[in-house]
């Protein structure tokens, strides 16, 4: 029987990352796949206390009532305070609360892009963003990157050739590569966006998760009028809360608010109030330090082990924060074929090809280091090496 799907659904594939999460449920599989924070590090007692105070307090009934589309006023104030710790001073009315940063990106696309218009992305790019762009019917053009992030000359050439309306970038600890846009390039890209009237979405889910080196200024600090900053509590508090936000330039505030109203009216009231209550206690700072202390040795273990286990001709990024390391195996290795062999060996990863807007790149893969302790990371990478070595092309 024919299915009358909307045209926009054609060619929009299921997320291979989400599909691979099924593999992590098997106890014998050591997963380097999903971009999941380590659940044993969630501050469940602190969150439980926050929810209890919200629901049992004098405003308990209001906490399960409808609220305004812009977000709970207390949470907006707390998020404005959080932005100050990131070097950006904003008023609470500049903050629009969203159901995760994925919705924040969706709202920006809804407000700014018509089907057929062009968006520039990093090569490779965060997979869920590519899915959203495909569903929105926009044209995606990818821009070359290296170990310092987007290459400004390549970006300028793409702007001249394709006349895009929007650039989407994860400048700090990028997903999937883990690389960070250098300070000089941040300044260059902000100047280019201003001179070319190019909107830029700065997606910053991982910026707090720095394990080595000094923090860099946010891209929005160089061009607040053209840069739309989005972030989330998912990676530093709990992804199940689905609490994200977007900093609204004045020219976009009304359009983003209307788009939010049309999408879901508002983000969960009780989750917003519990989030605000948690932030008010000052517990987020120590929680982030706890994550850094746990994740730092895991990243170090992966970076130390990879040279020992990867075949000759491989390369990998040397992330200093975030959740991911990107690997490029020799050209003859197909990561999709490798995945089957790897699962048989008891390890999972994400093939890199789906992170590209164009076909190819089948020898690449993304590895997440945050959910396994160092000894299990070492074992997982040994299993991955064994899987690589058993492929026919590696035996020849």
N, C-alpha and C positions, 0 to 999 in steps of 0.2 A: 504494500500500500504506500502510495506517495505521501510524503510529509510536507505540509505547506509551511516550512520555516520561512521567517523573514529573510530577505536577501542579505542583511547585515550579518546573519549567522553563518553564511557560506564561507568556508575557508578559515573560520575561527576554531582552532584546535584546542582540545583539552590541555591543561597545563601538565607537562611531563613531570614537573616538580610535585604537583598535587597527586598525580597518579603514583609516583614513586613512594609517597608516604605510606602506601599499603605495605611496602616491603619492610618498613621500619617496625611493623607490628610483629614480625617474626623474631623470636628471641635469639635465634642463632645468627642473625644478620647484624653486623656492625655497620651502622649507617653513617655515611659521610654525605648524605643526600640532602634532606630537607633543610630549609633555612629556619629551623626551629630553635628558639632559645632553650637552654638546658632547664627542664621542668623542676629538677631538684633544687634549683636556685631561686625559684619564685618565692616571694615573701607572702606565702599564703596566710600565716597568722596576722600579719599586718593588714592585708586586704580584708580578712574576715573581721577584724576589729573595725575597720573603716566602714564596711557594709553594716555592721551591727549598730554603730553609732548613728549612721544615716537612717536606718530603718526603725530603730527604737527611739530615736530622738523626737523632739516636738514637731519636726517637719517630716515625719515618716510617711504620712499619707501623700504629701506633695512629691515625695521622692519616687513614687510610682505613678504620678500624674503626667499628662502632657507637659512639655516645656517649650521654650522659644526655639526657633530654628537655628539661631546663631549659636546656641549653646548655653549651658548653665552659667550664670554670671560669676559664681564663685570659681568654677573651673577655668573660665576664661581669664580671670584675674591671676590664678595660680600659674597658668601657662604663660602669661605675660611675664611673670616673675621668673619662670624657668628660662624664657628667652633671654632675659637679662644676664643670666649666668653663661649664656652662649655668646654674649657680646652684642646683643641686639636689644635696643630699647623700643618697646611698643606699648601702646595702650591696650587695655582689655578689649575695647571695641574693634581693634584690628585683628582679633583672633576669632576665627570661625571654627567651631568644634565639628569634627566629622567622624563618621563611623570607620575608623582606621584611615591611614594615609592613602590607601587605594581609593577610597571615596573622594578624598581631597583632590587627587589627580583627575578623577572622573568629573568632578564639578568644574575644574579648570578647563578640561577638554569641552565639556558641555557649553560653558560660557564663551569660549574663544574660538573654537574650531568648527567649521562646517565640513560636511563630507566632501572629500576631494582636495581639501587644503593640505598643506605639507607640514609635517613635524620632523625635526631632526632628532636623532637619538645617538647614543654612544654605540660603538661596535666593539664588543657585544653589549646588549642592553638587558635591563631587568625584564624578565619574561612576562610578568603580569601587566607591565606597561604596554608591551607589544600586543598582548591580548586585547587590552582596552582600546588601543589605537585601531586595531583591526575591526573590533566591534563598532567603533565610531565611524568607520568608513573614511578615515583620513589616510593620506599617503605618507608612508614612512621612508625616510632616507637616513641611512646610517653614516656616521662620521668616524674616521679612524682615530684610534687611541694608542697610547704607548704606556710605559710604566709610570708616567706622570699625568695620566688622564687624557682628556680630549686634546687633540693637537690643534692649536689656534689657526694655523695656516690652512689645515684641512677644513676646519669649521668655516672660515671666511670664504673659501672656495665654494663650499656647499651653499652658503647663504647667497652668494652671487649667482650661482647656477640655478638654484631651485626656488629662491624667494620664499622661504618658509615663514610661517607665522609664529612658530613655537620651537624652542629647544627644550628637550627633557634630559636632565642629567642627574646622576647621583655622584656628586663630586668628592665625597668623603667615604672611603672604604666601600667602593662601588660594588654593587651586586650585578654581575657575578664575579668580577675579577679581583676585588679587594683593593684596587689601586686608589690613590688619592690625587686629586687635581692639585698641581703645585700652586704656590702663592702667586708667582708671576702669571701663570695662565689664568688664574681666577680674575686678576685685574684685566688681562687682555680680553677675556670673554665678556666681562661686564661692559667694557668700553665698546666692544663690537655690538653687543645687544642694544646699547644706547644709541649708537650711530645708525644702526640698521633698523631701529624700531622693532626689534625681535623680542618677543616674550620668552622668558626662561623659567622653567620650573626646576627649582632646587629641591630635590627629594633627599631628606636627611634622616633616615631611620637609624643609622649606625654611628653618628658622629660622637656620641658619648662613650662609645666602646673603643677608646684608644688605649693601647697597651705599651706603646713605645713612641718616643718623640714628643714634640710640642704640637698643640692644637693650632690649626690654621683658622684665620677669619672665615666666616661663612661667606659664600658667594653673594648673598643678599646684602652684605655690608658694603659691597662695592657698587651696587646698582639696585637699590630698593624699589625704584619706580618701575623697572622692567622685570625684576625677579620676583617670582611668586614662590615663597618658601612653604614647604609642607613637611610635617614630621609626625611622629607617633610615639605612644608609650609602649607599643607592642614589644620592642626588643629590650627595653630597659625596665619594664614593670611586668606586664602580662599581656600576651597577644589576644587572649580571650575577652578582654575588656573592650576591644575594638574602639579605642580612643585615639583619634588623630586630630590634627588641626592644620589649618592653612592661615598664613598671614596675608590678609587682604590689602593689596594696594587700594587707595581710595577709589580709583577709577573702576575697580572690579568688585567692590564690596557688595553693591546691590545685586549685581548679576549672579554672584556666587551664592548669595543668600536665597534668591529666587530659585536657583538650581537646586539648592539643598532642600527647600520646601517641596519641590516637585519630586525629588528622589525618595525621601523617607520622612518628611516633616521635621524630624529631629533625631539625634542620636539618643540612645537609651538614657532616660533621666536618672535612674538609680545608679547606673554605671558611672555617669558623669559626676554625680554627687559623691559617690564613693571615691572616685579618682581625685576629686577636689579635696576631700577629707584626708586622703592618704598624703597628698602633696603638702597639705597644711601642717602635717606633723613633722615635716622635715626628713621623713624616712627615705625619700628617693635618693638623696645623695649617698648615704651609706649603702643603699642597695646597689647603686651603680658601681661603687668601689668594690663591693663583694663580687659583682659580675666580672669586673676587670681582673681582680685577683685570681678568680677561677679560670677565666678564659686565657689569660696571658701565658701560663705554662702550656696550655693546649695548643695555642698558635705556635709557640716556640718548638714544641715537640714535633708538630707537622713539618715546620720549615727545616728542622734538623734531620728528619727522617727521609724527606722526599729525595734528596740527592742520592741516598743509598738504595732506593727502590725503583726509581724511574729508569726506563731504558735510555741508552745513549741517543742523543738528539732531541731529548725532551727539554722543555723550559717551563718555569712556573713563576708566578708573581710572589713578591715578598711583602705581603700585607703587614701593616703595623697596627691594625685594629679591625673592627668589624667582625665578620663571621666566616669569610670565605677566602680560599686560595684557588687560583685558576691555573690549570695545567694544560699545556699543549704537548701531546705525544708526537712521535715521529709521524710524518704524513700518511704512511701506509696503515696506521692503526685506526680502525673505525670504532668510535666510542660506543655506538649502539650495540655492535657485536660484542665489544668488551663487557658491556653491562651484563649480558646474559652469563658470560663466563665468570664475572665477578660475583654475581648472586650465588652461583654454584659454589664459589669459594667462601661465601658468607660475608660479603661486603657490598654495599650499595653506594652509588654516587649519581650525580646528575650529568648526563651527556650535554656537551656544550652547544650543539647545533641549534636547539630551539631558542637560544638567547640572541640569535642573529636575525636581522630583518631580511637577509638574503640567504639563499641556499649555500651549502658547503660547510667548512669548518668542522668536519666530522671527527677530527682527531682531538678535539678539545673536551674538557670536562671541568665541572665545578665541584670542589671539595669543601664541605663544611667541617670546621674543627671544634665547634662549641659544645656538642652534646656528648663527647666521649672524653674520659680522662686520658692523660698522656700515655699510660701503658696500653690502653685499648686503641688509641690512635695509632700507636706503633704497630700493633697486631693488625689493625684494619689495613694499613698501608702495605704491610707484608703480604696480606691476602690479595690486595690489588696488584701488587707486583707479580705474584704467582699467576693471576688471571691474565695479565699482559703476556707473560712468557709462554703461556700455553696456546695463544692464538697462532694460527698457521703462518701468518705473515711475519711473526717474530721468530719462528723456528727456522725459516729459510735462510 
